[in-house]
Amino acid sequence: MSAPVLEVERLTIGLPPGADRAEAVAGVSFTVGRGEILCLVGESGSGKSVIAQGVMGLLPKTLRVAGGAIRLDGEDLARAAPGRLRSLRAARMSMIFQEPMTALNPVMRCGEQIEEVLREHTALDAAARRARILDIVREVHLPDPERIVASYPHQLSGGQRQRIVIAMALVLDPALLIADEPTTALDVTTQAQILKLIAELQARHGAGVLFITHDFGVVAEIAHRVAVLRQGELVEIGTRDEVLRRPQHDYTRMLIASVPGMIPHERPLDVQAPVILATRALGKTYAAGGWFRKRAAVAAAEDVSLEVRRGQTLGIVGESGSGKSTVARCIVRLVDPSAGEILIDGEDIAARRLGTLHDFRRRVQIVFQDPYRSLNPRRRVGEAVIEGPLNFGVPRAEALARARRLFELVRLDPNSLDRYPHEFSGGQRQRVSIARALALEPELLVADEPVSALDVSVQAQVLALFAEIRERLRLAMLFITHDLRVAAQVCDTVAVMSQGRVVEYGPAREVFAHPRHEYTRSLFAAAPGRSWAFGGS
Amino acid sequence: MNATDIDALSVEHAAVRRQAGAWERVRKNWSVRIGGVAMAFLLLVALAAPWLGTVDPTLFDAASRDLRPGETGEITTLDGETLEHRFVMGSDSFGRDIFSRVVYGTRISLLVGFSSAVVALVFGILLGLSAGYLRRLDGPLMRVMDGVMAIPAILLAIALVALWKASLLTVIVAIAIPEIPRVTRLVRSLVLTIREEPYVEAAVALGTPTPKIMFGHILPNTIAPLLVQGTYICAAAILVEAILSFLGVGLPPDIPTWGNIMAEGRVQFIAYPHNVFFPGIFLAVTVLAVNILGDGLRDTLDPRMARRL
């Protein structure tokens, strides 16, 4: 093999004093060859993004390279002057970011943003620049390039925006492309297209790609080689097949085992269990516009009819904007449904006024996605857990005793009840949220993307906890997720939603084995790494 | 691989956030330290006014008129006793001790500043919480606030003082009222963000009564920016009080306030600049101290600023 594009040698990046460890990256060595895609995999805090920033010379001021070398085509970047780095960026190495909306300037047309790169780094005249821009926009498969370059970022979809970012990154034919979680903010079908595009362009341009991700599905999809990071240290590096099929290190094995499989579980479905929740033709319409303009109605959810039985989990699967969260929020009555019925134990609560819902609140509880925002930062977690029982007249001492039992159930130390949320990690906070929801002993637990913000190993633990709770408490559960793997693991029945409607609804095993609707099929086809058996199954 | 194996190997270290507590950051901030010490000093001056070598600030003596700073003269107490007194900051055209008047004026200024800020914050919080959380009140309340904001603050204060009898309470209320809409707007905008937070929705789902959500969940999370806003109101109120007194529409001239002292000293400013100079220095230092304190609090309490530090 020819000389590598990027050589990282014993790279150490120090953290400021007072951080949880001394070094963000500790003695990490790897290379990226020409025409090779190296995936850096790790959980949050593993230092994978810090490495990318270090290579680009974009480290935050508080972090600095403490040792080792970063060589791009033999030139040491760790010691390069800021001016030299600036001229190398975009020209010899470029970066794709996670969030295409914030990576683009919202008040500049997309074409102008690509042109800026050309103006800075080439001597092309206006006509040549324009031709090059249209070329690259065509190359990232954007339809109607003329219109796209004249658009502002907000006029494009998330996937189109990411294509513009990729076009910007590749317009100068860099030797090294760094992609930092480029598909994490995208829907699964868009993700599949972007991954395909990156692989295609990389093959055509022969660039080396450093691809940073937390998702083993994506790794399986795109990587040639894989490097696994844990808390700033490289634990394993090898070809994709070596690492995914025969992981050497315990940590890698644990990570891969934590990825849920795509094959639904085999738990028998009890069709005799009583129906806890039923919705009939549930709909939610948002009216836009105001006093003077005519109101335009947007249907977030339409004609949704679902059933959840005691001890069973119904998964609502869909991409962003499919209306799955709207349905969940209607059922918990955080938003008012505009049509249809919500039957809890046969009683319709859809039409009830907000003030008359007190008894209903006890029976239906919700767990949210973002563990950092679902607990009030100014209240102790114990207060959060006993808040519900206190609202329903349970004496404080009894509520506290219940909170201690619940903390044991969700595997938290009952003595930590008097701590504040910021003292807990993401997974622990999600456990607190679950304990809070269970404190009212609900019949139905709604979980709105409860594991999407968690690292894969923590996700596995929280999913196991959900399964245990459902078994022990015989709860009915409504589980909202965009992740088919998660759905396969936890759901008994699955409803697939698209554009506000349920397009497919049935037992998980049937839906996963024989998807009938075209949209379901495309969703399954887009799931990254679907051909790989993860989850130790 | 089962769940316990995963537990054993997991690295759930993501958020061991040993971030320095907000209070610790506040204490370590130099702006807060400087502003805080200056404010503490002024507060001490105000509280200890009778023991700082002052005389009753309303006492005058025709024999001690227009003394320059540092000169010694005599002053007659209400009992008719005549005392030897050193006029550290000189005396005015009535023979009153400027130093005593300035020191006692600190009481008025600080009292007006703090009280106006508290009054504006209390009403602003109540109105802002209602407008932000109870959507039906939003439109009507905010239109009234817009109306109040359309009137220049000083003009409104002058009108209010003119309506009622000039007293400390009147001045405080007159200064606080024009500030209320600004606080209301701030609180409302904060509430609109916080009410969408999942922890508030969780409280709704837990059946928490609306007042408890407003005061127990939302209000505590608005305190930091309100504290900052409070300091700015305090500084503005001290200035406005001085302006009102200076214009002769504030507290009655016999009450020693910095504005009153300056108003009386203005006529002979060329001959005796110390009449304006000393209260002016106190006013400037006080307002500066409050603003520096506010800036420091903003830098340390505003999470968006904290991340940049």
Contacts between the chains, C-beta under 8 A, distances in Angstrom:
chain1	res1	chain2	res2	distance
A	18	B	18	6.7
A	18	B	20	7.6
A	19	B	18	7.9
A	20	B	13	6.5
A	20	B	16	4.5
A	20	B	18	6.6
A	43	B	11	6.5
A	43	B	14	7.1
A	44	B	14	4.5
A	45	B	11	7.7
A	45	B	13	5.8
A	45	B	14	5.0
A	230	B	11	6.2
A	231	B	11	6.2
A	231	B	13	6.8
A	250	B	9	6.1
A	251	B	9	6.5
A	251	B	11	7.7
A	253	B	1	7.6
A	254	B	1	7.1
A	254	B	5	7.1
A	254	B	6	6.0
A	254	B	9	4.2
A	254	B	10	7.2
A	257	B	1	3.9
A	257	B	5	7.8
A	257	B	6	7.1
A	258	B	6	6.0
A	332	B	205	5.4
A	334	B	201	5.3
A	334	B	204	6.2
A	334	B	205	6.6
A	357	B	207	7.8
A	358	B	207	5.4
A	361	B	205	6.2
A	361	B	206	6.5
A	361	B	207	3.5
A	362	B	207	6.5
A	364	B	205	7.5
A	365	B	205	6.1
A	365	B	206	7.6
A	366	B	201	7.5
A	366	B	202	6.9
A	366	B	205	5.1
A	368	B	198	4.0
A	368	B	201	7.2
A	368	B	202	6.8
A	369	B	198	7.6
A	370	B	198	6.1
A	372	B	15	7.8
A	373	B	197	5.4
A	373	B	198	4.9
A	373	B	199	6.5
A	374	B	198	4.0
A	374	B	199	5.5
A	374	B	202	6.0
A	375	B	199	5.5
A	376	B	199	4.4
A	376	B	200	7.9
A	376	B	203	7.8
A	376	B	217	5.6
A	376	B	220	7.7
A	376	B	221	7.2
A	377	B	221	7.1
A	378	B	220	4.3
A	378	B	221	6.0
A	379	B	216	8.0
A	379	B	217	7.6
A	379	B	220	7.6
A	384	B	199	7.7
A	384	B	202	7.8
A	387	B	203	6.7
A	387	B	206	5.4
A	387	B	208	6.2
A	388	B	206	3.9
A	388	B	207	6.6
A	388	B	208	7.9
A	391	B	206	5.9
A	391	B	207	4.5
A	391	B	208	5.4
A	391	B	209	7.2
A	392	B	207	6.5
A	422	B	15	8.0
A	422	B	17	5.2
A	422	B	19	7.0
A	423	B	17	7.5
A	424	B	15	7.3
A	425	B	12	5.0
A	425	B	13	6.9
A	425	B	14	5.3
A	425	B	15	4.5
A	425	B	16	6.8
A	426	B	12	7.7
A	426	B	14	5.4
A	426	B	15	5.5
A	427	B	12	5.0
A	427	B	14	7.8
A	428	B	12	7.2
A	433	B	202	7.3
A	436	B	202	6.7
A	436	B	206	7.3
A	437	B	202	7.8
A	437	B	205	8.0
A	440	B	206	6.7
A	440	B	207	7.7
A	455	B	12	7.4
A	455	B	14	6.4
A	457	B	6	5.9
A	457	B	9	7.3
A	457	B	10	4.4
A	457	B	11	7.0
A	457	B	12	7.3
A	458	B	10	6.5
A	458	B	12	5.2
A	458	B	14	7.7
A	460	B	3	7.1
A	460	B	6	5.2
A	461	B	3	6.2
A	461	B	6	5.9
A	461	B	7	6.2
A	461	B	10	6.6
A	461	B	12	7.9
A	464	B	3	4.0
A	464	B	6	7.8
A	536	B	1	5.0
